Amino acid sequence: MTDEKDEIQFRILNYQKNYKTGAHYHGHIKSKPNKTDEILIFQQGSARIDFYNDKGAYIVSSNINEGDIVIIYRGGHNILYLEETKIIM
């Protein structure tokens, strides 16, 4: 779902019973953050999110509902909450 080189990683994985990943570690990226990433988990309600590129040009809008997860790590966004909404950010 995200590129391995991105500072934030998000994936959905399925493993069979008794599968072992083996001992491993995750390296750290050495850089100064120049932006803030967001993860939004919609527990209740709905919203419309408008997405923009890094230059402020509109890209697309998407309706988000209860149970949806949104990861914002590039560009800009605007959120219009369509009803009373509870999120984890």
LOBARO-59743 format. One record per residue: z negated, x, y of N, C-alpha, C in turn; residue in three letters. Coordinates in nm, 2 decimals, decimal comma. Each point is the difference from the previous one (the first is absolute). Layout:
REM LOBARO-59743
<pt n_w="Z" n_u="X" n_v="Y" ca_w="Z" ca_u="X" ca_v="Y" c_w="Z" c_u="X" c_v="Y" aa="Ala"/>
...
REM end
This chain:
REM LOBARO-59743
<pt n_w="0,00" n_u="0,08" n_v="-0,12" ca_w="0,00" ca_u="-0,08" ca_v="0,12" c_w="0,00" c_u="0,09" c_v="0,13" aa="Met"/>
<pt n_w="-0,06" n_u="0,11" n_v="-0,01" ca_w="0,01" ca_u="0,10" ca_v="0,11" c_w="0,05" c_u="0,13" c_v="-0,06" aa="Thr"/>
<pt n_w="0,05" n_u="0,09" n_v="0,09" ca_w="0,05" ca_u="0,13" ca_v="-0,05" c_w="-0,11" c_u="0,09" c_v="-0,02" aa="Asp"/>
<pt n_w="0,01" n_u="0,09" n_v="-0,10" ca_w="-0,11" ca_u="0,09" ca_v="-0,03" c_w="-0,03" c_u="0,10" c_v="0,12" aa="Glu"/>
<pt n_w="0,09" n_u="0,02" n_v="0,09" ca_w="-0,03" ca_u="0,08" ca_v="0,11" c_w="-0,07" c_u="-0,07" c_v="0,12" aa="Lys"/>
<pt n_w="-0,01" n_u="-0,13" n_v="-0,01" ca_w="-0,07" ca_u="-0,08" ca_v="0,11" c_w="-0,15" c_u="0,03" c_v="0,00" aa="Asp"/>
<pt n_w="-0,06" n_u="-0,01" n_v="0,11" ca_w="-0,14" ca_u="0,03" ca_v="0,02" c_w="-0,09" c_u="-0,10" c_v="-0,07" aa="Glu"/>
<pt n_w="0,05" n_u="-0,12" n_v="-0,02" ca_w="-0,07" ca_u="-0,11" ca_v="-0,07" c_w="0,09" c_u="-0,03" c_v="-0,12" aa="Ile"/>
<pt n_w="-0,07" n_u="-0,03" n_v="-0,11" ca_w="0,08" ca_u="-0,03" ca_v="-0,12" c_w="-0,06" c_u="-0,13" c_v="-0,06" aa="Gln"/>
<pt n_w="0,10" n_u="-0,09" n_v="-0,04" ca_w="-0,04" ca_u="-0,13" ca_v="-0,06" c_w="0,10" c_u="-0,02" c_v="-0,12" aa="Phe"/>
<pt n_w="-0,06" n_u="-0,03" n_v="-0,11" ca_w="0,08" ca_u="-0,03" ca_v="-0,12" c_w="-0,07" c_u="-0,11" c_v="-0,08" aa="Arg"/>
<pt n_w="0,07" n_u="-0,07" n_v="-0,08" ca_w="-0,05" ca_u="-0,08" ca_v="-0,10" c_w="0,04" c_u="0,06" c_v="-0,14" aa="Ile"/>
<pt n_w="-0,10" n_u="0,02" n_v="-0,08" ca_w="0,03" ca_u="0,07" ca_v="-0,13" c_w="-0,06" c_u="-0,09" c_v="-0,11" aa="Leu"/>
<pt n_w="0,07" n_u="0,00" n_v="-0,12" ca_w="-0,05" ca_u="-0,07" ca_v="-0,12" c_w="-0,02" c_u="0,10" c_v="-0,10" aa="Asn"/>
<pt n_w="-0,11" n_u="0,00" n_v="-0,07" ca_w="-0,04" ca_u="0,10" ca_v="-0,10" c_w="-0,04" c_u="-0,08" c_v="-0,13" aa="Tyr"/>
<pt n_w="0,04" n_u="0,05" n_v="-0,11" ca_w="-0,04" ca_u="-0,06" ca_v="-0,13" c_w="-0,14" c_u="0,04" c_v="-0,03" aa="Gln"/>
<pt n_w="-0,07" n_u="-0,08" n_v="-0,08" ca_w="-0,14" ca_u="0,02" ca_v="-0,04" c_w="-0,01" c_u="0,14" c_v="-0,06" aa="Lys"/>
<pt n_w="-0,10" n_u="0,07" n_v="0,04" ca_w="-0,04" ca_u="0,14" ca_v="-0,05" c_w="0,09" c_u="0,11" c_v="0,06" aa="Asn"/>
<pt n_w="0,09" n_u="-0,03" n_v="0,09" ca_w="0,09" ca_u="0,10" ca_v="0,06" c_w="-0,09" c_u="0,09" c_v="0,09" aa="Tyr"/>
<pt n_w="0,02" n_u="0,13" n_v="-0,01" ca_w="-0,08" ca_u="0,10" ca_v="0,08" c_w="0,10" c_u="0,07" c_v="0,10" aa="Lys"/>
<pt n_w="-0,04" n_u="0,01" n_v="0,12" ca_w="0,09" ca_u="0,07" ca_v="0,10" c_w="-0,02" c_u="0,15" c_v="-0,01" aa="Thr"/>
<pt n_w="-0,11" n_u="0,04" n_v="-0,06" ca_w="-0,03" ca_u="0,15" ca_v="0,00" c_w="-0,06" c_u="0,04" c_v="0,13" aa="Gly"/>
<pt n_w="-0,08" n_u="0,11" n_v="0,00" ca_w="-0,06" ca_u="0,05" ca_v="0,12" c_w="0,10" c_u="0,04" c_v="0,10" aa="Ala"/>
<pt n_w="-0,02" n_u="-0,04" n_v="0,12" ca_w="0,09" ca_u="0,04" ca_v="0,11" c_w="-0,07" c_u="-0,01" c_v="0,13" aa="His"/>
<pt n_w="0,06" n_u="0,05" n_v="0,11" ca_w="-0,05" ca_u="-0,02" ca_v="0,13" c_w="0,12" c_u="-0,04" c_v="0,10" aa="Tyr"/>
<pt n_w="-0,04" n_u="-0,05" n_v="0,11" ca_w="0,10" ca_u="-0,03" ca_v="0,10" c_w="-0,02" c_u="0,10" c_v="0,12" aa="His"/>
<pt n_w="0,11" n_u="0,07" n_v="0,03" ca_w="-0,01" ca_u="0,09" ca_v="0,11" c_w="-0,01" c_u="-0,07" c_v="0,14" aa="Gly"/>
<pt n_w="-0,04" n_u="0,08" n_v="0,10" ca_w="-0,02" ca_u="-0,05" ca_v="0,13" c_w="0,12" c_u="0,05" c_v="0,09" aa="His"/>
<pt n_w="0,05" n_u="-0,09" n_v="0,08" ca_w="0,10" ca_u="0,04" ca_v="0,09" c_w="-0,06" c_u="0,05" c_v="0,13" aa="Ile"/>
<pt n_w="0,04" n_u="0,13" n_v="0,04" ca_w="-0,06" ca_u="0,06" ca_v="0,11" c_w="0,09" c_u="-0,03" c_v="0,12" aa="Lys"/>
<pt n_w="-0,04" n_u="-0,10" n_v="0,08" ca_w="0,07" ca_u="-0,03" ca_v="0,12" c_w="-0,10" c_u="-0,08" c_v="0,10" aa="Ser"/>
<pt n_w="0,04" n_u="0,00" n_v="0,12" ca_w="-0,08" ca_u="-0,08" ca_v="0,10" c_w="0,06" c_u="-0,14" c_v="0,00" aa="Lys"/>
<pt n_w="-0,09" n_u="-0,10" n_v="-0,02" ca_w="0,06" ca_u="-0,13" ca_v="0,00" c_w="0,04" c_u="-0,04" c_v="0,15" aa="Pro"/>
<pt n_w="0,12" n_u="-0,05" n_v="0,01" ca_w="0,04" ca_u="-0,04" ca_v="0,13" c_w="0,03" c_u="-0,15" c_v="0,00" aa="Asn"/>
<pt n_w="-0,05" n_u="-0,07" n_v="-0,10" ca_w="0,02" ca_u="-0,14" ca_v="-0,01" c_w="-0,11" c_u="-0,06" c_v="-0,08" aa="Lys"/>
<pt n_w="-0,02" n_u="-0,13" n_v="0,00" ca_w="-0,10" ca_u="-0,07" ca_v="-0,09" c_w="0,07" c_u="-0,09" c_v="-0,09" aa="Thr"/>
<pt n_w="-0,02" n_u="0,02" n_v="-0,13" ca_w="0,05" ca_u="-0,08" ca_v="-0,11" c_w="-0,09" c_u="-0,12" c_v="-0,01" aa="Asp"/>
<pt n_w="0,06" n_u="-0,11" n_v="-0,05" ca_w="-0,08" ca_u="-0,12" ca_v="-0,03" c_w="0,04" c_u="-0,06" c_v="-0,13" aa="Glu"/>
<pt n_w="-0,11" n_u="-0,05" n_v="-0,07" ca_w="0,02" ca_u="-0,08" ca_v="-0,12" c_w="-0,07" c_u="-0,13" c_v="0,03" aa="Ile"/>
<pt n_w="0,08" n_u="-0,11" n_v="-0,01" ca_w="-0,06" ca_u="-0,14" ca_v="0,02" c_w="0,01" c_u="-0,07" c_v="-0,13" aa="Leu"/>
<pt n_w="-0,12" n_u="-0,06" n_v="-0,04" ca_w="-0,01" ca_u="-0,08" ca_v="-0,12" c_w="-0,04" c_u="-0,14" c_v="0,04" aa="Ile"/>
<pt n_w="0,09" n_u="-0,09" n_v="-0,02" ca_w="-0,02" ca_u="-0,14" ca_v="0,05" c_w="-0,08" c_u="-0,08" c_v="-0,10" aa="Phe"/>
<pt n_w="-0,12" n_u="-0,03" n_v="0,03" ca_w="-0,09" ca_u="-0,07" ca_v="-0,09" c_w="0,01" c_u="-0,15" c_v="0,02" aa="Gln"/>
<pt n_w="0,04" n_u="-0,04" n_v="0,12" ca_w="0,01" ca_u="-0,15" ca_v="0,03" c_w="0,09" c_u="-0,01" c_v="0,12" aa="Gln"/>
<pt n_w="0,08" n_u="-0,11" n_v="0,00" ca_w="0,08" ca_u="-0,03" ca_v="0,11" c_w="0,14" c_u="0,06" c_v="-0,01" aa="Gly"/>
<pt n_w="0,07" n_u="0,01" n_v="0,12" ca_w="0,13" ca_u="0,05" ca_v="0,00" c_w="0,04" c_u="0,05" c_v="0,14" aa="Ser"/>
<pt n_w="0,10" n_u="0,08" n_v="0,01" ca_w="0,05" ca_u="0,06" ca_v="0,12" c_w="0,15" c_u="0,03" c_v="0,00" aa="Ala"/>
<pt n_w="0,05" n_u="0,02" n_v="0,11" ca_w="0,14" ca_u="0,06" ca_v="0,01" c_w="-0,01" c_u="0,13" c_v="0,06" aa="Arg"/>
<pt n_w="0,06" n_u="0,10" n_v="-0,06" ca_w="0,00" ca_u="0,14" ca_v="0,05" c_w="0,14" c_u="0,03" c_v="0,04" aa="Ile"/>
<pt n_w="0,01" n_u="0,05" n_v="0,13" ca_w="0,13" ca_u="0,05" ca_v="0,05" c_w="0,00" c_u="0,15" c_v="-0,01" aa="Asp"/>
<pt n_w="0,10" n_u="0,06" n_v="-0,06" ca_w="0,00" ca_u="0,15" ca_v="-0,01" c_w="0,10" c_u="0,06" c_v="0,09" aa="Phe"/>
<pt n_w="-0,03" n_u="0,11" n_v="0,06" ca_w="0,08" ca_u="0,08" ca_v="0,09" c_w="0,02" c_u="0,14" c_v="-0,04" aa="Tyr"/>
<pt n_w="0,11" n_u="0,07" n_v="0,03" ca_w="0,01" ca_u="0,14" ca_v="-0,03" c_w="-0,07" c_u="0,08" c_v="0,10" aa="Asn"/>
<pt n_w="0,00" n_u="0,13" n_v="-0,01" ca_w="-0,07" ca_u="0,10" ca_v="0,08" c_w="0,04" c_u="-0,01" c_v="0,15" aa="Asp"/>
<pt n_w="0,12" n_u="-0,05" n_v="0,02" ca_w="0,05" ca_u="-0,01" ca_v="0,14" c_w="-0,02" c_u="-0,14" c_v="0,06" aa="Lys"/>
<pt n_w="-0,07" n_u="-0,09" n_v="-0,07" ca_w="-0,03" ca_u="-0,13" ca_v="0,05" c_w="0,10" c_u="-0,11" c_v="-0,03" aa="Gly"/>
<pt n_w="0,10" n_u="0,03" n_v="-0,07" ca_w="0,11" ca_u="-0,10" ca_v="-0,03" c_w="-0,05" c_u="-0,08" c_v="-0,12" aa="Ala"/>
<pt n_w="0,02" n_u="-0,13" n_v="0,01" ca_w="-0,04" ca_u="-0,10" ca_v="-0,10" c_w="0,08" c_u="0,02" c_v="-0,13" aa="Tyr"/>
<pt n_w="-0,07" n_u="-0,01" n_v="-0,11" ca_w="0,06" ca_u="0,02" ca_v="-0,13" c_w="0,01" c_u="-0,13" c_v="-0,08" aa="Ile"/>
<pt n_w="-0,12" n_u="-0,06" n_v="-0,03" ca_w="-0,01" ca_u="-0,12" ca_v="-0,08" c_w="-0,14" c_u="-0,06" c_v="0,02" aa="Val"/>
<pt n_w="0,00" n_u="-0,13" n_v="-0,03" ca_w="-0,13" ca_u="-0,07" ca_v="-0,01" c_w="-0,03" c_u="-0,05" c_v="-0,14" aa="Ser"/>
<pt n_w="-0,13" n_u="-0,01" n_v="-0,04" ca_w="-0,03" ca_u="-0,03" ca_v="-0,13" c_w="-0,12" c_u="-0,09" c_v="0,00" aa="Ser"/>
<pt n_w="0,00" n_u="-0,11" n_v="-0,08" ca_w="-0,12" ca_u="-0,09" ca_v="-0,01" c_w="-0,09" c_u="0,06" c_v="-0,10" aa="Asn"/>
<pt n_w="-0,13" n_u="0,01" n_v="0,03" ca_w="-0,10" ca_u="0,05" ca_v="-0,09" c_w="-0,10" c_u="-0,11" c_v="-0,04" aa="Ile"/>
<pt n_w="-0,04" n_u="0,00" n_v="-0,12" ca_w="-0,09" ca_u="-0,11" ca_v="-0,05" c_w="-0,11" c_u="0,06" c_v="-0,07" aa="Asn"/>
<pt n_w="-0,10" n_u="-0,09" n_v="-0,03" ca_w="-0,12" ca_u="0,04" ca_v="-0,08" c_w="0,04" c_u="0,07" c_v="-0,13" aa="Glu"/>
<pt n_w="-0,06" n_u="0,11" n_v="-0,02" ca_w="0,02" ca_u="0,09" ca_v="-0,12" c_w="0,10" c_u="0,11" c_v="0,03" aa="Gly"/>
<pt n_w="0,07" n_u="-0,01" n_v="0,11" ca_w="0,10" ca_u="0,11" ca_v="0,04" c_w="-0,07" c_u="0,12" c_v="0,05" aa="Asp"/>
<pt n_w="0,06" n_u="0,12" n_v="-0,02" ca_w="-0,04" ca_u="0,12" ca_v="0,05" c_w="0,11" c_u="0,06" c_v="0,08" aa="Ile"/>
<pt n_w="-0,03" n_u="0,05" n_v="0,12" ca_w="0,10" ca_u="0,06" ca_v="0,09" c_w="-0,05" c_u="0,14" c_v="0,03" aa="Val"/>
<pt n_w="0,10" n_u="0,10" n_v="-0,01" ca_w="-0,03" ca_u="0,14" ca_v="0,04" c_w="0,09" c_u="0,03" c_v="0,11" aa="Ile"/>
<pt n_w="-0,06" n_u="0,04" n_v="0,11" ca_w="0,08" ca_u="0,04" ca_v="0,12" c_w="-0,02" c_u="0,14" c_v="0,03" aa="Ile"/>
<pt n_w="0,10" n_u="0,08" n_v="-0,02" ca_w="-0,02" ca_u="0,15" ca_v="0,03" c_w="0,12" c_u="0,06" c_v="0,08" aa="Tyr"/>
<pt n_w="0,09" n_u="-0,08" n_v="0,05" ca_w="0,10" ca_u="0,05" ca_v="0,09" c_w="0,04" c_u="-0,11" c_v="0,09" aa="Arg"/>
<pt n_w="0,04" n_u="0,03" n_v="0,12" ca_w="0,05" ca_u="-0,10" ca_v="0,10" c_w="-0,11" c_u="-0,08" c_v="0,06" aa="Gly"/>
<pt n_w="0,03" n_u="-0,11" n_v="0,06" ca_w="-0,09" ca_u="-0,09" ca_v="0,06" c_w="0,00" c_u="-0,14" c_v="-0,06" aa="Gly"/>
<pt n_w="-0,10" n_u="-0,08" n_v="0,04" ca_w="-0,01" ca_u="-0,13" ca_v="-0,06" c_w="-0,07" c_u="-0,09" c_v="0,10" aa="His"/>
<pt n_w="0,02" n_u="-0,13" n_v="-0,02" ca_w="-0,06" ca_u="-0,11" ca_v="0,07" c_w="-0,04" c_u="-0,10" c_v="-0,10" aa="Asn"/>
<pt n_w="-0,13" n_u="-0,05" n_v="0,01" ca_w="-0,04" ca_u="-0,10" ca_v="-0,10" c_w="-0,04" c_u="-0,13" c_v="0,07" aa="Ile"/>
<pt n_w="0,06" n_u="-0,11" n_v="-0,05" ca_w="-0,03" ca_u="-0,13" ca_v="0,05" c_w="-0,07" c_u="-0,07" c_v="-0,12" aa="Leu"/>
<pt n_w="-0,13" n_u="-0,03" n_v="0,02" ca_w="-0,08" ca_u="-0,07" ca_v="-0,11" c_w="0,03" c_u="-0,15" c_v="0,01" aa="Tyr"/>
<pt n_w="0,06" n_u="-0,06" n_v="-0,11" ca_w="0,05" ca_u="-0,13" ca_v="0,00" c_w="-0,11" c_u="-0,10" c_v="-0,03" aa="Leu"/>
<pt n_w="-0,12" n_u="0,04" n_v="-0,04" ca_w="-0,11" ca_u="-0,08" ca_v="-0,03" c_w="-0,13" c_u="0,09" c_v="-0,01" aa="Glu"/>
<pt n_w="-0,11" n_u="-0,06" n_v="-0,01" ca_w="-0,12" ca_u="0,08" ca_v="-0,01" c_w="0,02" c_u="0,09" c_v="-0,12" aa="Glu"/>
<pt n_w="-0,02" n_u="0,13" n_v="0,02" ca_w="0,04" ca_u="0,10" ca_v="-0,09" c_w="-0,12" c_u="0,10" c_v="-0,02" aa="Thr"/>
<pt n_w="-0,02" n_u="0,04" n_v="-0,12" ca_w="-0,10" ca_u="0,11" ca_v="-0,03" c_w="0,08" c_u="0,11" c_v="-0,07" aa="Lys"/>
<pt n_w="-0,02" n_u="0,12" n_v="0,06" ca_w="0,07" ca_u="0,12" ca_v="-0,06" c_w="-0,10" c_u="0,12" c_v="-0,02" aa="Ile"/>
<pt n_w="0,03" n_u="0,08" n_v="-0,09" ca_w="-0,07" ca_u="0,13" ca_v="-0,01" c_w="0,10" c_u="0,11" c_v="0,06" aa="Ile"/>
<pt n_w="-0,05" n_u="0,08" n_v="0,09" ca_w="0,09" ca_u="0,09" ca_v="0,07" c_w="-0,05" c_u="0,14" c_v="-0,03" aa="Met"/>
REM end
